Amino acid sequence: MTLQNTASPRDASRPVLILIHGATGNGQMWRPVRRGLDARIEVLTPDLPGHGSRRAERFTMAGAVATVVAAAASVAPAPVFVGGDSLGGYTSMASAQALPRDRLKGLVLSGCTMNFEGRAMLPLYLRAAIFRLAFAVYGEDRLIRKVLPKKLPELGVTPEDLGPILDGGISLKVWEQAVRELHGVDYRAKLAAIAQPVLILNGSKDDAMTAQEAEFLAVARHARPHRFEGAGHGVSMLRSAEFAGLINEFIERTMASGSAPTGQPAPGR
C-alpha cells in the first residue's frame, strides 16, 4: 500500500479524509464508519452550519462549502479526499471547485444522484410540513428526545454510538433549510466539472437516487459506482463497515495511481 505509516498527521504523503454528515445530523454520525477506516488516514468530521454544535446558525450551501474549505486549509499541504452522505454528498460536490486542484485527490459521493426539482420536491416539502406541525405540537427538543432514541437504532446506530450522536446535537428544523438550498441546483453539472476520481454510492432501494443515477454517471469524467444491495437511503449508517471498506480501497487506489482517474468514465446503467 502506498500510504505512509507515520506518526505525523501533516506528512505530505498522508491523505486526509473530510467526511460531511447528512441533513439534521452532526459529525458524530461518522463514528461507525471511522472504526473501519485505515488508521493511516487522518479523518475530519466537521459540523455543517445549522447542525450539531452550530445549530444556532442557518444552513446555506455557501456556508457548508466554506466549512469544507476551512477543514482542508487546516491540514495543508496534505492531500485531501472529501466525502459525504445525502446532504454531505451534495456539499462535497459543491465544494470541489472551491478546493485547491492539486490537493483534492478524490470524492466519495453517497446518496446524492438526484436533482431537487419538479415532482421530486413533493415528498421533501411534505416532510418539512410534517416537521413544522410536529414542532407546534411537541416542540423540536421534545420531539427529538421522544423519537430519535427509537429511530436511530433502526438506521443501524448501535448503543455505543447513540449517546454521542444525540449529544452532538440534532436539528430537525434545518431539514427545510437544506431542501430549499438544494432546490433548483444542477448537481449533474457540478459533477461534470469535477476532474478528480469519484466514487458514487447508492442503496439499491434508494429509489429517488437510483432513478437519476445513470444521468449522473453519464456526465461524470472519472466515476466508479457501487450499489449496496437491499439498502435504502443513508448507507453510511446502514452499512458502515462496507462503506468504510470502499473508502479504504478508493483512497489506496487513487494514491497509488498518483491521483490519476480510477478507470474510464462510467456509462449510465
C-alpha positions in Angstrom: 0.0 0.0 0.0 1.3 3.4 -0.9 0.0 5.2 2.2 2.8 6.1 4.6 2.6 4.8 8.2 3.8 7.8 10.1 3.1 9.5 13.4 2.9 12.9 11.8 -0.6 13.9 10.7 0.8 16.6 8.5 3.2 14.3 6.5 2.7 15.4 2.9 2.1 11.8 1.8 -0.6 11.1 4.3 -4.1 11.7 3.0 -6.8 13.5 4.9 -10.4 12.5 4.6 -13.1 15.1 5.2 -16.4 13.5 5.9 -19.6 15.5 5.7 -22.8 14.4 7.5 -26.3 14.4 6.2 -29.2 16.8 7.0 -30.3 17.1 10.6 -27.2 15.2 11.9 -23.7 16.0 13.0 -20.1 14.9 12.7 -20.6 12.2 15.4 -22.7 10.2 12.9 -19.4 9.1 11.2 -18.3 7.2 14.3 -19.3 3.7 12.9 -17.5 4.4 9.6 -14.4 5.8 11.3 -13.9 2.5 13.1 -13.5 0.7 9.8 -11.2 3.3 8.1 -7.4 2.7 7.7 -5.6 4.1 10.7 -3.1 5.8 8.4 -5.9 8.1 7.0 -6.5 11.3 9.0 -10.2 12.0 9.3 -12.1 15.2 9.9 -15.8 15.3 10.5 -16.9 19.0 10.9 -20.5 20.1 11.7 -22.2 22.0 8.9 -24.0 25.3 9.6 -27.3 24.7 11.3 -26.2 21.3 12.5 -24.6 19.8 15.6 -22.6 22.4 17.5 -23.7 25.0 15.0 -27.4 24.6 15.4 -27.9 28.3 16.1 -26.8 29.2 12.6 -28.8 28.9 9.4 -27.8 26.4 6.8 -26.6 27.7 3.5 -24.7 25.8 0.9 -22.2 28.7 0.7 -21.6 28.2 4.5 -21.3 24.5 4.0 -18.7 24.9 1.3 -16.8 27.3 3.5 -16.8 24.7 6.2 -15.1 22.2 3.9 -12.6 24.7 2.6 -11.6 25.6 6.1 -11.2 22.0 7.0 -8.9 21.4 4.0 -6.9 24.6 4.8 -6.4 23.4 8.4 -4.4 20.3 7.1 -2.5 22.0 4.3 -0.5 20.9 2.4 -1.8 17.3 2.8 -3.7 15.6 0.0 -7.4 15.7 0.7 -10.4 13.5 -0.1 -13.9 14.7 0.5 -16.9 12.6 1.0 -20.4 12.7 2.4 -23.8 11.0 2.5 -27.0 12.7 1.4 -26.7 16.5 2.1 -23.0 15.7 2.8 -22.6 14.3 -0.7 -24.2 17.4 -2.3 -21.9 19.6 -0.1 -18.9 17.6 -1.3 -19.9 18.1 -5.0 -20.5 21.8 -4.4 -17.1 22.1 -2.6 -14.9 20.5 -5.3 -14.3 23.6 -7.4 -13.5 25.7 -4.3 -10.7 23.4 -3.2 -7.1 23.5 -4.5 -7.0 21.3 -7.5 -3.5 20.0 -6.7 -4.6 18.9 -3.2 -8.1 17.5 -3.8 -7.5 13.9 -4.9 -10.9 12.4 -5.0 -14.6 12.4 -3.8 -16.9 9.9 -2.3 -20.5 10.8 -3.1 -23.2 8.9 -1.4 -27.0 9.3 -1.8 -26.8 12.4 -3.9 -27.6 11.5 -7.5 -30.8 13.4 -7.8 -31.5 17.0 -8.8 -34.0 18.7 -6.4 -36.6 19.8 -9.0 -40.1 19.1 -10.2 -42.2 16.3 -8.7 -39.2 15.1 -6.7 -39.8 18.0 -4.4 -43.3 17.0 -3.2 -42.3 14.3 -0.6 -39.5 16.6 0.6 -41.7 19.6 1.3 -44.3 17.2 2.7 -41.8 16.0 5.3 -40.9 19.6 6.1 -44.6 20.4 6.7 -44.9 17.4 9.0 -41.9 18.6 10.9 -43.4 22.0 11.3 -46.7 20.5 12.6 -44.9 18.2 15.0 -42.8 21.2 16.3 -46.1 23.1 17.0 -47.5 20.1 19.0 -44.4 18.8 20.8 -41.6 21.3 20.3 -38.4 20.3 18.5 -36.4 19.3 21.6 -39.1 17.1 23.0 -39.7 15.5 19.6 -36.0 14.7 19.2 -35.9 13.2 22.7 -39.0 11.2 22.1 -38.4 9.9 18.5 -34.7 9.6 17.8 -33.7 7.2 20.5 -36.0 4.7 18.8 -35.5 5.8 15.2 -31.7 5.9 15.0 -31.2 2.2 16.0 -33.5 1.3 13.1 -30.9 3.0 10.9 -28.1 0.9 12.2 -26.9 3.1 15.1 -25.5 0.9 17.9 -25.9 1.7 21.6 -22.3 2.8 21.9 -22.8 5.4 19.2 -26.4 6.5 20.1 -25.4 8.7 23.0 -22.5 10.6 21.3 -24.7 11.2 18.2 -27.6 12.6 20.3 -25.1 14.6 22.5 -23.6 16.0 19.3 -26.8 17.9 18.6 -29.7 17.0 16.3 -31.7 19.7 14.4 -34.9 18.9 12.6 -35.8 22.4 11.7 -32.7 22.6 9.4 -34.3 20.0 7.1 -36.4 22.6 5.3 -33.5 25.0 5.1 -31.3 22.3 3.4 -34.1 21.3 1.0 -34.5 24.9 -0.1 -30.8 25.3 -0.7 -30.6 22.2 -2.9 -33.8 23.1 -4.9 -33.1 24.1 -8.4 -29.4 23.5 -8.5 -28.0 21.3 -11.3 -25.7 18.9 -9.5 -25.2 16.9 -12.7 -23.3 20.0 -14.0 -21.3 20.2 -10.8 -20.3 16.6 -11.1 -19.4 17.0 -14.8 -16.9 19.7 -13.8 -15.0 17.5 -11.4 -11.7 16.2 -12.8 -10.7 14.1 -9.9 -11.7 10.4 -9.4 -15.2 10.0 -7.9 -16.8 7.0 -6.1 -20.6 7.1 -6.4 -22.5 5.1 -3.8 -26.3 4.4 -3.5 -28.5 1.9 -1.8 -30.3 -0.4 -4.3 -33.7 0.5 -2.6 -33.0 4.3 -2.6 -35.4 4.8 -5.5 -35.1 8.6 -5.6 -31.3 8.5 -6.1 -31.1 5.4 -8.3 -33.7 6.8 -10.7 -31.3 9.5 -11.8 -28.0 7.7 -11.1 -27.4 6.8 -14.8 -27.8 10.5 -15.8 -25.1 11.5 -13.2 -22.8 8.7 -14.2 -23.1 9.7 -17.9 -21.7 13.1 -17.3 -19.0 12.2 -14.7 -15.5 12.2 -16.1 -13.9 9.5 -13.9 -16.6 7.9 -11.7 -17.0 4.4 -10.4 -20.4 3.3 -9.0 -21.3 0.9 -6.2 -24.7 -0.3 -5.1 -25.5 -1.5 -1.6 -27.9 -4.3 -2.3 -31.1 -4.2 -0.2 -30.2 -0.9 1.4 -32.2 2.4 1.3 -31.1 6.0 1.8 -28.3 6.6 4.3 -25.9 3.7 3.5 -23.1 5.2 5.6 -25.1 4.3 8.7 -26.9 1.3 7.3 -23.7 -0.4 6.0 -20.9 1.4 7.8 -18.3 -1.4 7.7 -18.9 -1.9 3.9 -18.9 1.9 3.4 -15.5 2.2 5.2 -14.0 -0.6 3.2 -15.0 1.0 -0.1 -13.4 4.3 1.1 -10.2 2.5 2.1 -10.0 0.8 -1.3 -10.8 4.1 -3.2 -8.1 6.1 -1.4 -5.5 3.4 -1.7 -6.1 3.0 -5.4 -6.2 6.8 -6.1 -3.0 7.4 -4.1 -1.2 4.5 -5.8 -2.1 6.0 -9.2 -0.9 9.4 -8.3 -4.5 10.7 -8.4 -5.0 9.5 -11.9 -8.5 8.6 -12.9 -9.8 5.3 -11.4 -10.7 3.9 -14.8 -12.8 5.3 -17.6 -15.9 7.4 -17.1 -18.7 5.1 -16.0 -21.5 4.6 -18.5 -25.2 5.1 -17.5 -26.9 1.9 -16.3 
